[in-house]
């Protein structure tokens, strides 16, 4: 009888010991206060996020439609152009929320139409007869190409793999130039004649003549420093490398891929406002528009304010991520988990 009770007592003690060990070790066989909570499949691909604090480092590429919103009726929004960008990014995650910053560069090539213009000059021909020369500038398109350095700062959050973020981006112009295209026509009006005189090449009167390659080259565009308001949303996939569970130094490392759509608009006025004339007409050759020079409309006094606008897609690849794990309660030497036997 005594032997039978002894066996029962031993079995009860072993059961209590197993329960106690399970309560301490947990389902993962380690002693962290919180077990990592993430949903992962056999391939290591997940659409949920880790708990706790994460540090992510990566790179970003983008492509977008780009144009200008400005104050002058002389310049249209269209047709616009494109922008391409590259940057290095750092993100600090705490639970479902994150802050993100970085440094990058953007190439921007935008063309804006300019309304048709015409002006008349009073001239005297070789015979001493007074006449009026009218110059028309039609189908004008002003192109601006710019390289910017950019520093963003975002705040955002996750929900079931989707993310949304917003913030500000400082945009610093590094280089810029301009090109112009248009058709120029001229006609002369003599008070003693009936009707205007057109298409007389020997008198410098021509119709719909394109600019020469030299005339198409505009001056450097001196844009101002701008601050952009940014909004972005998209979806994130990530590839995790969980390490070896149960070890204090088995830091979580993960790689993440974001695909998102974004929109940006300038808050400050980026127009150079250098007050240059729209057309520069040499005094020595008023009659010959082949010698005229032209300035981008943004550089003239015709546009008092301009705001850059972008809308496009971004691809962000965080190639290195590290999670700060919970503190170990019962750890052995050299950062390992203490044995339970």
Buried (B, 14 or more C-beta within 10 A) or exposed (E): EEEEEEEEEEEEEEEEEEEEEEEEBBEEEBBBEEBBEBEBEEEEEBBEBBBBEBBBBBBBBBBBBBBBEBBBEBBBEEEBBBBBBEBEBBBEBEEEEBBBBBEBBBBBBBBBBBEEBEEEEEEEEEEEEEBBBBBBBBEBBBBBBBBBBBBBEBEBBBEEBEBBBEBBBBBBBEEBBBBBBBBBBBBBEBEEEEEBBEEEEEBBBBBEBEBEEEBBBBBEBEBBEBEBBBBBBBEBEBBBEBBEBBBBEBBBBBBBBBEBEBBBBBEBBBBBBBEBEBBEBEEEEBBEBEBBBBBBBBBBEBBEBBBBBBBBBBBBEBEEBBBEBBEBEEBEEEEBBEEEE
